[in-house]
Amino acid sequence: MSNAHEQHAASGGQHGSLKSYMVGFGLSIALTLLSFGCVMAGLVPHHLIMPALMVFCIAQVLVQLGFFLHMGIAPEQRENLMVMVCALIFIGIVVVGSLWVLHNMNAYMMPGMSHGG
């Protein structure tokens, strides 16, 4: 087990300190409470709820990636970052493609609707 830890440390992998984990945990809790407050407590005007949630969502992802997964833009983290970007592209293609298919199914398969064919 210590051999794997030594290999991880030798390859440039770093573990966070207790302080960094606590800061990340505190930020995650704060962002979650802010998101909940936007929706349930009416802290934000109705037309700004969705943009506020998107901002808190992106901030939450960045906190999780930075403080807990230790992903950054440092040269030794480049491979991890590229894998993450590739995974996000694949997820984006699947989500956008699914929404496109569902939209077309809704538009062209409604009963009683004729679309000139």
MOPAC internal coordinates of N, CA, C and O (Angstrom, degrees):
PM7 1SCF
backbone

  N    0.0000 0     0.00 0     0.00 0    0    0    0
  C    1.4510 1     0.00 0     0.00 0    1    0    0
  C    1.5281 1   110.26 1     0.00 0    2    1    0
  O    1.2310 1   120.55 1   138.33 1    3    2    1
  N    1.3407 1   116.56 1   -41.67 1    3    2    1
  C    1.4547 1   118.34 1   179.81 1    5    3    2
  C    1.5268 1   111.00 1   -68.51 1    6    5    3
  O    1.2310 1   120.34 1   152.34 1    7    6    5
  N    1.3294 1   116.95 1   -27.66 1    7    6    5
  C    1.4480 1   120.52 1   177.37 1    9    7    6
  C    1.5284 1   110.92 1   -62.43 1   10    9    7
  O    1.2310 1   120.15 1   137.85 1   11   10    9
  N    1.3336 1   117.32 1   -42.15 1   11   10    9
  C    1.4609 1   121.20 1   177.76 1   13   11   10
  C    1.5218 1   110.39 1   -64.90 1   14   13   11
  O    1.2310 1   120.42 1   141.32 1   15   14   13
  N    1.3274 1   116.81 1   -38.68 1   15   14   13
  C    1.4626 1   120.54 1   178.58 1   17   15   14
  C    1.5235 1   110.79 1   -65.65 1   18   17   15
  O    1.2310 1   120.63 1   139.30 1   19   18   17
  N    1.3414 1   116.39 1   -40.70 1   19   18   17
  C    1.4585 1   119.89 1   178.61 1   21   19   18
  C    1.5243 1   111.55 1   -65.50 1   22   21   19
  O    1.2310 1   120.34 1   140.92 1   23   22   21
  N    1.3437 1   116.96 1   -39.08 1   23   22   21
  C    1.4610 1   120.38 1   177.76 1   25   23   22
  C    1.5248 1   110.37 1   -65.23 1   26   25   23
  O    1.2310 1   120.30 1   139.98 1   27   26   25
  N    1.3333 1   117.03 1   -40.02 1   27   26   25
  C    1.4668 1   120.86 1   179.31 1   29   27   26
  C    1.5254 1   110.23 1   -64.01 1   30   29   27
  O    1.2310 1   120.31 1   136.45 1   31   30   29
  N    1.3326 1   117.01 1   -43.55 1   31   30   29
  C    1.4627 1   120.61 1   179.89 1   33   31   30
  C    1.5257 1   110.98 1   -67.58 1   34   33   31
  O    1.2310 1   120.29 1   143.44 1   35   34   33
  N    1.3343 1   117.05 1   -36.56 1   35   34   33
  C    1.4624 1   120.33 1  -179.52 1   37   35   34
  C    1.5177 1   112.21 1   -70.07 1   38   37   35
  O    1.2310 1   120.37 1   152.45 1   39   38   37
  N    1.3361 1   116.90 1   -27.55 1   39   38   37
  C    1.4677 1   119.75 1  -178.77 1   41   39   38
  C    1.5241 1   112.46 1   -85.81 1   42   41   39
  O    1.2310 1   119.83 1  -171.45 1   43   42   41
  N    1.3114 1   117.94 1     8.55 1   43   42   41
  C    1.4591 1   120.59 1   176.54 1   45   43   42
  C    1.5112 1   113.72 1    95.05 1   46   45   43
  O    1.2310 1   119.39 1  -177.49 1   47   46   45
  N    1.3404 1   118.76 1     2.51 1   47   46   45
  C    1.4547 1   120.72 1   178.76 1   49   47   46
  C    1.5136 1   110.49 1   -73.33 1   50   49   47
  O    1.2310 1   120.23 1   -38.83 1   51   50   49
  N    1.2898 1   117.17 1   141.17 1   51   50   49
  C    1.4548 1   120.97 1  -178.67 1   53   51   50
  C    1.5129 1   109.44 1  -127.36 1   54   53   51
  O    1.2310 1   121.45 1   -35.46 1   55   54   53
  N    1.3078 1   114.83 1   144.54 1   55   54   53
  C    1.4473 1   120.66 1   173.79 1   57   55   54
  C    1.5138 1   107.79 1  -102.60 1   58   57   55
  O    1.2310 1   120.75 1   -31.75 1   59   58   57
  N    1.3085 1   116.17 1   148.25 1   59   58   57
  C    1.4471 1   119.85 1   178.89 1   61   59   58
  C    1.5111 1   111.14 1   -80.11 1   62   61   59
  O    1.2310 1   120.99 1   -19.21 1   63   62   61
  N    1.2917 1   115.72 1   160.79 1   63   62   61
  C    1.4609 1   120.92 1   176.19 1   65   63   62
  C    1.5246 1   108.67 1   -85.19 1   66   65   63
  O    1.2310 1   121.15 1   -11.90 1   67   66   65
  N    1.3204 1   115.41 1   168.10 1   67   66   65
  C    1.4646 1   119.78 1   177.83 1   69   67   66
  C    1.5282 1   110.15 1   -59.51 1   70   69   67
  O    1.2310 1   120.77 1   142.52 1   71   70   69
  N    1.3316 1   116.14 1   -37.48 1   71   70   69
  C    1.4671 1   120.42 1   179.60 1   73   71   70
  C    1.5307 1   110.98 1   -62.34 1   74   73   71
  O    1.2310 1   119.89 1   135.82 1   75   74   73
  N    1.3427 1   117.82 1   -44.18 1   75   74   73
  C    1.4659 1   119.34 1  -179.22 1   77   75   74
  C    1.5282 1   111.32 1   -67.36 1   78   77   75
  O    1.2310 1   120.48 1   143.43 1   79   78   77
  N    1.3458 1   116.70 1   -36.57 1   79   78   77
  C    1.4637 1   118.78 1   176.61 1   81   79   78
  C    1.5284 1   111.23 1   -65.58 1   82   81   79
  O    1.2310 1   120.24 1   140.84 1   83   82   81
  N    1.3187 1   117.15 1   -39.16 1   83   82   81
  C    1.4707 1   120.46 1   179.70 1   85   83   82
  C    1.5326 1   110.80 1   -68.42 1   86   85   83
  O    1.2310 1   120.32 1   141.74 1   87   86   85
  N    1.3285 1   116.99 1   -38.26 1   87   86   85
  C    1.4689 1   119.80 1   176.71 1   89   87   86
  C    1.5271 1   109.70 1   -64.12 1   90   89   87
  O    1.2310 1   120.23 1   135.11 1   91   90   89
  N    1.3304 1   117.17 1   -44.89 1   91   90   89
  C    1.4597 1   120.78 1   177.64 1   93   91   90
  C    1.5186 1   111.90 1   -61.20 1   94   93   91
  O    1.2310 1   120.52 1   137.16 1   95   94   93
  N    1.3289 1   116.62 1   -42.84 1   95   94   93
  C    1.4615 1   120.81 1   178.74 1   97   95   94
  C    1.5234 1   110.82 1   -63.34 1   98   97   95
  O    1.2310 1   120.28 1   136.67 1   99   98   97
  N    1.3335 1   117.08 1   -43.33 1   99   98   97
  C    1.4669 1   121.09 1   178.62 1  101   99   98
  C    1.5263 1   111.86 1   -62.75 1  102  101   99
  O    1.2310 1   120.80 1   136.56 1  103  102  101
  N    1.3313 1   116.07 1   -43.44 1  103  102  101
  C    1.4681 1   119.38 1   177.66 1  105  103  102
  C    1.5314 1   111.29 1   -63.83 1  106  105  103
  O    1.2310 1   120.36 1   139.84 1  107  106  105
  N    1.3319 1   116.91 1   -40.16 1  107  106  105
  C    1.4699 1   120.23 1   178.79 1  109  107  106
  C    1.5232 1   111.28 1   -62.83 1  110  109  107
  O    1.2310 1   120.51 1   135.78 1  111  110  109
  N    1.3281 1   116.63 1   -44.22 1  111  110  109
  C    1.4715 1   120.67 1   178.23 1  113  111  110
  C    1.5247 1   109.99 1   -63.40 1  114  113  111
  O    1.2310 1   120.12 1   135.58 1  115  114  113
  N    1.3357 1   117.37 1   -44.42 1  115  114  113
  C    1.4689 1   120.65 1  -179.56 1  117  115  114
  C    1.5268 1   111.16 1   -62.22 1  118  117  115
  O    1.2310 1   120.03 1   136.58 1  119  118  117
  N    1.3227 1   117.55 1   -43.42 1  119  118  117
  C    1.4692 1   120.13 1   179.77 1  121  119  118
  C    1.5262 1   111.58 1   -66.99 1  122  121  119
  O    1.2310 1   120.47 1   143.61 1  123  122  121
  N    1.3298 1   116.70 1   -36.39 1  123  122  121
  C    1.4617 1   120.09 1   177.06 1  125  123  122
  C    1.5228 1   110.24 1   -65.65 1  126  125  123
  O    1.2310 1   120.09 1   135.79 1  127  126  125
  N    1.3255 1   117.43 1   -44.21 1  127  126  125
  C    1.4677 1   120.48 1   179.04 1  129  127  126
  C    1.5270 1   111.62 1   -65.73 1  130  129  127
  O    1.2310 1   120.18 1   142.74 1  131  130  129
  N    1.3259 1   117.26 1   -37.26 1  131  130  129
  C    1.4630 1   119.87 1   176.81 1  133  131  130
  C    1.5275 1   111.29 1   -64.75 1  134  133  131
  O    1.2310 1   120.39 1   138.88 1  135  134  133
  N    1.3312 1   116.86 1   -41.12 1  135  134  133
  C    1.4642 1   120.15 1   177.43 1  137  135  134
  C    1.5200 1   110.59 1   -63.06 1  138  137  135
  O    1.2310 1   120.89 1   134.27 1  139  138  137
  N    1.3268 1   115.90 1   -45.73 1  139  138  137
  C    1.4628 1   120.71 1   178.52 1  141  139  138
  C    1.5282 1   110.29 1   -61.61 1  142  141  139
  O    1.2310 1   120.45 1   138.34 1  143  142  141
  N    1.3395 1   116.74 1   -41.66 1  143  142  141
  C    1.4599 1   120.89 1   179.88 1  145  143  142
  C    1.5186 1   112.80 1   -64.24 1  146  145  143
  O    1.2310 1   120.15 1   144.73 1  147  146  145
  N    1.3307 1   117.32 1   -35.27 1  147  146  145
  C    1.4656 1   121.12 1   177.98 1  149  147  146
  C    1.5220 1   110.95 1   -60.24 1  150  149  147
  O    1.2310 1   121.11 1   138.81 1  151  150  149
  N    1.3164 1   115.48 1   -41.19 1  151  150  149
  C    1.4675 1   119.67 1  -174.23 1  153  151  150
  C    1.5230 1   111.52 1   -86.52 1  154  153  151
  O    1.2310 1   119.93 1   131.22 1  155  154  153
  N    1.3060 1   117.74 1   -48.78 1  155  154  153
  C    1.4620 1   121.29 1  -170.31 1  157  155  154
  C    1.5310 1   114.07 1   -88.68 1  158  157  155
  O    1.2310 1   119.79 1   144.51 1  159  158  157
  N    1.3089 1   118.00 1   -35.49 1  159  158  157
  C    1.4588 1   120.24 1  -174.21 1  161  159  158
  C    1.5226 1   112.79 1   -97.01 1  162  161  159
  O    1.2310 1   119.99 1   173.31 1  163  162  161
  N    1.3156 1   117.62 1    -6.69 1  163  162  161
  C    1.4515 1   120.18 1   179.06 1  165  163  162
  C    1.5196 1   113.15 1    69.40 1  166  165  163
  O    1.2310 1   120.08 1  -145.55 1  167  166  165
  N    1.3261 1   117.46 1    34.45 1  167  166  165
  C    1.4616 1   120.71 1  -179.70 1  169  167  166
  C    1.5230 1   112.76 1   -71.49 1  170  169  167
  O    1.2310 1   120.53 1   161.99 1  171  170  169
  N    1.3280 1   116.60 1   -18.01 1  171  170  169
  C    1.4590 1   122.21 1  -175.50 1  173  171  170
  C    1.5236 1   107.78 1  -124.83 1  174  173  171
  O    1.2310 1   119.42 1   -38.53 1  175  174  173
  N    1.3422 1   118.72 1   141.47 1  175  174  173
  C    1.4671 1   119.76 1   175.45 1  177  175  174
  C    1.5310 1   111.31 1   -56.14 1  178  177  175
  O    1.2310 1   121.11 1   -30.83 1  179  178  177
  N    1.3257 1   115.49 1   149.17 1  179  178  177
  C    1.4692 1   121.44 1  -172.40 1  181  179  178
  C    1.5302 1   112.96 1   -54.51 1  182  181  179
  O    1.2310 1   119.85 1   139.56 1  183  182  181
  N    1.3174 1   117.89 1   -40.44 1  183  182  181
  C    1.4580 1   119.97 1  -176.88 1  185  183  182
  C    1.5393 1   112.82 1   -74.26 1  186  185  183
  O    1.2310 1   119.72 1   169.51 1  187  186  185
  N    1.3296 1   118.13 1   -10.49 1  187  186  185
  C    1.4601 1   121.21 1   179.00 1  189  187  186
  C    1.5250 1   113.41 1  -106.46 1  190  189  187
  O    1.2310 1   120.05 1  -175.99 1  191  190  189
  N    1.3395 1   117.52 1     4.01 1  191  190  189
  C    1.4649 1   119.91 1  -177.60 1  193  191  190
  C    1.5247 1   110.77 1   -63.59 1  194  193  191
  O    1.2310 1   119.85 1   130.49 1  195  194  193
  N    1.3200 1   117.90 1   -49.51 1  195  194  193
  C    1.4635 1   119.80 1  -176.58 1  197  195  194
  C    1.5306 1   112.13 1   -64.40 1  198  197  195
  O    1.2310 1   118.63 1   133.64 1  199  198  197
  N    1.3349 1   120.22 1   -46.36 1  199  198  197
  C    1.4767 1   118.00 1   175.96 1  201  199  198
  C    1.5314 1   112.77 1   -60.86 1  202  201  199
  O    1.2310 1   119.89 1   142.40 1  203  202  201
  N    1.3284 1   117.81 1   -37.60 1  203  202  201
  C    1.4658 1   120.62 1   178.63 1  205  203  202
  C    1.5279 1   110.45 1   -64.30 1  206  205  203
  O    1.2310 1   120.36 1   136.89 1  207  206  205
  N    1.3268 1   116.92 1   -43.11 1  207  206  205
  C    1.4601 1   120.25 1   178.35 1  209  207  206
  C    1.5248 1   111.34 1   -62.93 1  210  209  207
  O    1.2310 1   120.29 1   141.64 1  211  210  209
  N    1.3222 1   117.05 1   -38.36 1  211  210  209
  C    1.4666 1   119.95 1   178.32 1  213  211  210
  C    1.5316 1   110.87 1   -64.41 1  214  213  211
  O    1.2310 1   120.25 1   138.89 1  215  214  213
  N    1.3280 1   117.13 1   -41.11 1  215  214  213
  C    1.4670 1   120.92 1   178.33 1  217  215  214
  C    1.5216 1   110.00 1   -63.43 1  218  217  215
  O    1.2310 1   120.21 1   133.97 1  219  218  217
  N    1.3404 1   117.21 1   -46.03 1  219  218  217
  C    1.4572 1   120.67 1   179.30 1  221  219  218
  C    1.5287 1   111.27 1   -65.30 1  222  221  219
  O    1.2310 1   120.26 1   145.34 1  223  222  221
  N    1.3201 1   117.10 1   -34.66 1  223  222  221
  C    1.4601 1   121.70 1   178.64 1  225  223  222
  C    1.5291 1   110.59 1   -64.88 1  226  225  223
  O    1.2310 1   120.42 1   132.13 1  227  226  225
  N    1.3108 1   116.79 1   -47.87 1  227  226  225
  C    1.4635 1   121.11 1   179.62 1  229  227  226
  C    1.5296 1   110.14 1   -63.64 1  230  229  227
  O    1.2310 1   120.52 1   138.14 1  231  230  229
  N    1.3309 1   116.61 1   -41.86 1  231  230  229
  C    1.4654 1   120.06 1   178.02 1  233  231  230
  C    1.5241 1   110.59 1   -62.88 1  234  233  231
  O    1.2310 1   120.00 1   139.63 1  235  234  233
  N    1.3316 1   117.61 1   -40.37 1  235  234  233
  C    1.4641 1   121.65 1   179.19 1  237  235  234
  C    1.5314 1   110.73 1   -62.79 1  238  237  235
  O    1.2310 1   120.32 1   136.59 1  239  238  237
  N    1.3308 1   116.99 1   -43.41 1  239  238  237
  C    1.4675 1   120.61 1   178.76 1  241  239  238
  C    1.5288 1   110.17 1   -62.45 1  242  241  239
  O    1.2310 1   120.13 1   136.14 1  243  242  241
  N    1.3174 1   117.35 1   -43.86 1  243  242  241
  C    1.4638 1   120.44 1   179.93 1  245  243  242
  C    1.5315 1   111.62 1   -64.23 1  246  245  243
  O    1.2310 1   120.28 1   140.62 1  247  246  245
  N    1.3325 1   117.07 1   -39.38 1  247  246  245
  C    1.4676 1   120.57 1   176.92 1  249  247  246
  C    1.5177 1   109.94 1   -63.15 1  250  249  247
  O    1.2310 1   120.07 1   133.74 1  251  250  249
  N    1.3400 1   117.47 1   -46.26 1  251  250  249
  C    1.4658 1   120.88 1  -179.31 1  253  251  250
  C    1.5293 1   111.09 1   -61.82 1  254  253  251
  O    1.2310 1   120.60 1   134.09 1  255  254  253
  N    1.3322 1   116.47 1   -45.91 1  255  254  253
  C    1.4630 1   120.00 1  -179.04 1  257  255  254
  C    1.5246 1   111.91 1   -65.72 1  258  257  255
  O    1.2310 1   120.18 1   140.23 1  259  258  257
  N    1.2976 1   117.25 1   -39.77 1  259  258  257
  C    1.4581 1   120.78 1  -176.47 1  261  259  258
  C    1.5123 1   114.28 1   -77.91 1  262  261  259
  O    1.2310 1   120.15 1   130.68 1  263  262  261
  N    1.3395 1   117.31 1   -49.32 1  263  262  261
  C    1.4571 1   120.05 1  -173.00 1  265  263  262
  C    1.5267 1   113.57 1   -85.09 1  266  265  263
  O    1.2310 1   119.58 1   148.06 1  267  266  265
  N    1.3327 1   118.40 1   -31.94 1  267  266  265
  C    1.4584 1   120.03 1  -174.60 1  269  267  266
  C    1.5220 1   113.40 1  -105.14 1  270  269  267
  O    1.2310 1   119.56 1   141.78 1  271  270  269
  N    1.3246 1   118.45 1   -38.22 1  271  270  269
  C    1.4630 1   120.79 1   179.00 1  273  271  270
  C    1.5209 1   112.27 1   -95.52 1  274  273  271
  O    1.2310 1   120.31 1   174.88 1  275  274  273
  N    1.3351 1   117.02 1    -5.12 1  275  274  273
  C    1.4621 1   123.71 1   176.48 1  277  275  274
  C    1.5254 1   112.10 1    55.07 1  278  277  275
  O    1.2310 1   120.48 1  -141.29 1  279  278  277
  N    1.3106 1   116.69 1    38.71 1  279  278  277
  C    1.4605 1   120.70 1   176.35 1  281  279  278
  C    1.5191 1   108.60 1   -91.26 1  282  281  279
  O    1.2310 1   121.41 1   -45.62 1  283  282  281
  N    1.3026 1   114.90 1   134.38 1  283  282  281
  C    1.4488 1   119.53 1   179.85 1  285  283  282
  C    1.5080 1   110.23 1  -148.18 1  286  285  283
  O    1.2310 1   121.21 1    12.07 1  287  286  285
  N    1.3084 1   115.29 1  -167.93 1  287  286  285
  C    1.4632 1   120.07 1  -179.19 1  289  287  286
  C    1.5181 1   111.64 1  -103.80 1  290  289  287
  O    1.2310 1   120.23 1  -168.24 1  291  290  289
  N    1.3304 1   117.16 1    11.76 1  291  290  289
  C    1.4688 1   120.99 1   178.48 1  293  291  290
  C    1.5296 1   109.56 1   -66.15 1  294  293  291
  O    1.2310 1   120.03 1   -28.10 1  295  294  293
  N    1.3310 1   117.54 1   151.90 1  295  294  293
  C    1.4779 1   120.31 1  -178.18 1  297  295  294
  C    1.5301 1   113.68 1   -56.88 1  298  297  295
  O    1.2310 1   119.74 1   144.57 1  299  298  297
  N    1.3485 1   118.10 1   -35.43 1  299  298  297
  C    1.4620 1   119.18 1  -179.40 1  301  299  298
  C    1.5250 1   112.56 1   -73.59 1  302  301  299
  O    1.2310 1   120.01 1   167.67 1  303  302  301
  N    1.3189 1   117.58 1   -12.33 1  303  302  301
  C    1.4578 1   121.98 1   178.83 1  305  303  302
  C    1.5321 1   112.07 1   -99.65 1  306  305  303
  O    1.2310 1   120.18 1  -176.13 1  307  306  305
  N    1.3154 1   117.27 1     3.87 1  307  306  305
  C    1.4584 1   121.38 1  -174.25 1  309  307  306
  C    1.5267 1   112.84 1   -58.95 1  310  309  307
  O    1.2310 1   119.80 1   137.89 1  311  310  309
  N    1.3341 1   117.99 1   -42.11 1  311  310  309
  C    1.4661 1   120.48 1  -179.72 1  313  311  310
  C    1.5284 1   111.03 1   -63.17 1  314  313  311
  O    1.2310 1   120.42 1   134.97 1  315  314  313
  N    1.3269 1   116.81 1   -45.03 1  315  314  313
  C    1.4625 1   120.05 1   178.65 1  317  315  314
  C    1.5226 1   111.11 1   -61.79 1  318  317  315
  O    1.2310 1   120.75 1   139.36 1  319  318  317
  N    1.3202 1   116.18 1   -40.64 1  319  318  317
  C    1.4550 1   120.62 1   179.81 1  321  319  318
  C    1.5222 1   111.40 1   -64.91 1  322  321  319
  O    1.2310 1   120.22 1   139.28 1  323  322  321
  N    1.3231 1   117.19 1   -40.72 1  323  322  321
  C    1.4707 1   120.78 1   179.52 1  325  323  322
  C    1.5286 1   111.16 1   -66.12 1  326  325  323
  O    1.2310 1   120.34 1   140.49 1  327  326  325
  N    1.3324 1   116.95 1   -39.51 1  327  326  325
  C    1.4661 1   120.40 1   176.90 1  329  327  326
  C    1.5273 1   109.68 1   -63.23 1  330  329  327
  O    1.2310 1   120.34 1   138.72 1  331  330  329
  N    1.3242 1   116.96 1   -41.28 1  331  330  329
  C    1.4661 1   120.71 1   179.72 1  333  331  330
  C    1.5253 1   110.62 1   -65.07 1  334  333  331
  O    1.2310 1   119.88 1   136.36 1  335  334  333
  N    1.3109 1   117.84 1   -43.64 1  335  334  333
  C    1.4661 1   121.39 1   179.05 1  337  335  334
  C    1.5280 1   110.27 1   -62.59 1  338  337  335
  O    1.2310 1   120.17 1   137.04 1  339  338  337
  N    1.3107 1   117.28 1   -42.96 1  339  338  337
  C    1.4701 1   121.03 1   178.49 1  341  339  338
  C    1.5258 1   110.47 1   -62.18 1  342  341  339
  O    1.2310 1   120.37 1   135.55 1  343  342  341
  N    1.3331 1   116.90 1   -44.45 1  343  342  341
  C    1.4677 1   120.53 1   178.71 1  345  343  342
  C    1.5260 1   110.98 1   -62.20 1  346  345  343
  O    1.2310 1   120.36 1   139.17 1  347  346  345
  N    1.3351 1   116.91 1   -40.83 1  347  346  345
  C    1.4689 1   119.86 1   178.72 1  349  347  346
  C    1.5230 1   111.45 1   -65.27 1  350  349  347
  O    1.2310 1   120.12 1   142.84 1  351  350  349
  N    1.3218 1   117.38 1   -37.16 1  351  350  349
  C    1.4654 1   120.37 1   177.05 1  353  351  350
  C    1.5205 1   110.22 1   -63.93 1  354  353  351
  O    1.2310 1   120.29 1   134.58 1  355  354  353
  N    1.3332 1   117.05 1   -45.42 1  355  354  353
  C    1.4651 1   120.46 1   178.12 1  357  355  354
  C    1.5214 1   111.50 1   -61.15 1  358  357  355
  O    1.2310 1   120.36 1   135.89 1  359  358  357
  N    1.3316 1   116.91 1   -44.11 1  359  358  357
  C    1.4641 1   120.64 1   178.71 1  361  359  358
  C    1.5197 1   109.93 1   -62.74 1  362  361  359
  O    1.2310 1   120.00 1   138.05 1  363  362  361
  N    1.3358 1   117.60 1   -41.95 1  363  362  361
  C    1.4623 1   121.09 1   178.14 1  365  363  362
  C    1.5206 1   112.02 1   -61.09 1  366  365  363
  O    1.2310 1   120.45 1   137.89 1  367  366  365
  N    1.3326 1   116.75 1   -42.11 1  367  366  365
  C    1.4691 1   120.35 1   178.76 1  369  367  366
  C    1.5169 1   110.41 1   -62.70 1  370  369  367
  O    1.2310 1   120.13 1   136.42 1  371  370  369
  N    1.3318 1   117.36 1   -43.58 1  371  370  369
  C    1.4673 1   120.82 1  -179.89 1  373  371  370
  C    1.5246 1   111.02 1   -65.03 1  374  373  371
  O    1.2310 1   120.02 1   135.60 1  375  374  373
  N    1.3294 1   117.57 1   -44.40 1  375  374  373
  C    1.4674 1   120.66 1  -178.36 1  377  375  374
  C    1.5238 1   110.70 1   -66.80 1  378  377  375
  O    1.2310 1   119.95 1   130.97 1  379  378  377
  N    1.3238 1   117.71 1   -49.03 1  379  378  377
  C    1.4641 1   120.66 1  -179.12 1  381  379  378
  C    1.5285 1   110.52 1   -64.24 1  382  381  379
  O    1.2310 1   120.25 1   138.14 1  383  382  381
  N    1.3276 1   117.12 1   -41.86 1  383  382  381
  C    1.4610 1   120.02 1   177.78 1  385  383  382
  C    1.5149 1   112.11 1   -62.74 1  386  385  383
  O    1.2310 1   120.09 1   138.65 1  387  386  385
  N    1.3213 1   117.44 1   -41.35 1  387  386  385
  C    1.4676 1   120.76 1   178.48 1  389  387  386
  C    1.5218 1   111.02 1   -64.45 1  390  389  387
  O    1.2310 1   120.42 1   136.21 1  391  390  389
  N    1.3235 1   116.81 1   -43.79 1  391  390  389
  C    1.4692 1   119.63 1   178.40 1  393  391  390
  C    1.5281 1   111.01 1   -63.10 1  394  393  391
  O    1.2310 1   120.02 1   141.77 1  395  394  393
  N    1.3137 1   117.56 1   -38.23 1  395  394  393
  C    1.4517 1   121.76 1   178.88 1  397  395  394
  C    1.5280 1   110.53 1   -64.43 1  398  397  395
  O    1.2310 1   120.52 1   134.47 1  399  398  397
  N    1.3302 1   116.61 1   -45.53 1  399  398  397
  C    1.4702 1   120.64 1   179.07 1  401  399  398
  C    1.5223 1   110.17 1   -63.40 1  402  401  399
  O    1.2310 1   119.85 1   134.66 1  403  402  401
  N    1.3163 1   117.89 1   -45.34 1  403  402  401
  C    1.4625 1   120.60 1  -179.71 1  405  403  402
  C    1.5260 1   111.58 1   -63.74 1  406  405  403
  O    1.2310 1   120.24 1   140.22 1  407  406  405
  N    1.3325 1   117.15 1   -39.78 1  407  406  405
  C    1.4539 1   120.16 1   177.35 1  409  407  406
  C    1.5276 1   111.09 1   -62.00 1  410  409  407
  O    1.2310 1   120.55 1   134.20 1  411  410  409
  N    1.3320 1   116.55 1   -45.80 1  411  410  409
  C    1.4626 1   119.83 1   179.99 1  413  411  410
  C    1.5217 1   111.83 1   -66.16 1  414  413  411
  O    1.2310 1   120.24 1   143.05 1  415  414  413
  N    1.3286 1   117.15 1   -36.95 1  415  414  413
  C    1.4658 1   119.26 1   176.48 1  417  415  414
  C    1.5271 1   110.44 1   -63.39 1  418  417  415
  O    1.2310 1   120.69 1   138.69 1  419  418  417
  N    1.3097 1   116.28 1   -41.31 1  419  418  417
  C    1.4594 1   120.36 1   179.45 1  421  419  418
  C    1.5208 1   111.00 1   -66.87 1  422  421  419
  O    1.2310 1   120.36 1   139.44 1  423  422  421
  N    1.3203 1   116.93 1   -40.56 1  423  422  421
  C    1.4566 1   120.63 1  -175.94 1  425  423  422
  C    1.5249 1   112.61 1   -73.91 1  426  425  423
  O    1.2310 1   119.69 1   143.13 1  427  426  425
  N    1.3307 1   118.20 1   -36.87 1  427  426  425
  C    1.4583 1   120.40 1  -171.66 1  429  427  426
  C    1.5254 1   114.70 1  -106.38 1  430  429  427
  O    1.2310 1   118.98 1   177.03 1  431  430  429
  N    1.3070 1   119.55 1    -2.97 1  431  430  429
  C    1.4507 1   120.40 1  -177.18 1  433  431  430
  C    1.5197 1   113.09 1  -121.56 1  434  433  431
  O    1.2310 1   119.99 1  -163.93 1  435  434  433
  N    1.3039 1   117.62 1    16.07 1  435  434  433
  C    1.4617 1   120.00 1   177.55 1  437  435  434
  C    1.5164 1   109.28 1   -69.45 1  438  437  435
  O    1.2310 1   119.53 1   -47.30 1  439  438  437
  N    1.3387 1   118.50 1   132.70 1  439  438  437
  C    1.4569 1   120.07 1   179.17 1  441  439  438
  C    1.5245 1   111.77 1   -65.38 1  442  441  439
  O    1.2310 1   121.06 1   -39.96 1  443  442  441
  N    1.3150 1   115.59 1   140.04 1  443  442  441
  C    1.4568 1   120.27 1   176.99 1  445  443  442
  C    1.5170 1   114.44 1    82.17 1  446  445  443
  O    1.2310 1   120.01 1   177.02 1  447  446  445
  N    1.2973 1   117.58 1    -2.98 1  447  446  445
  C    1.4587 1   120.74 1  -179.49 1  449  447  446
  C    1.5220 1   108.33 1   -97.66 1  450  449  447
  O    1.2310 1   120.41 1   -47.76 1  451  450  449
  N    1.2991 1   116.83 1   132.24 1  451  450  449
  C    1.4495 1   119.43 1   177.08 1  453  451  450
  C    1.5287 1   107.44 1  -110.39 1  454  453  451
  O    1.2310 1   121.44 1   -44.92 1  455  454  453
  N    1.3192 1   114.85 1   135.08 1  455  454  453
  C    1.4596 1   119.88 1  -178.02 1  457  455  454
  C    1.5128 1   111.12 1  -119.65 1  458  457  455
  O    1.2310 1   120.66 1  -139.53 1  459  458  457
  N    1.2932 1   116.35 1    40.47 1  459  458  457
  C    1.4556 1   121.71 1   173.48 1  461  459  458
  C    1.5101 1   114.22 1    55.94 1  462  461  459
  O    1.2310 1   119.56 1  -116.55 1  463  462  461
  N    1.2644 1   118.45 1    63.45 1  463  462  461
  C    1.4543 1   118.71 1  -179.32 1  465  463  462
  C    1.4824 1   113.15 1  -129.27 1  466  465  463
  O    1.2310 1   120.10 1   180.00 1  467  466  465

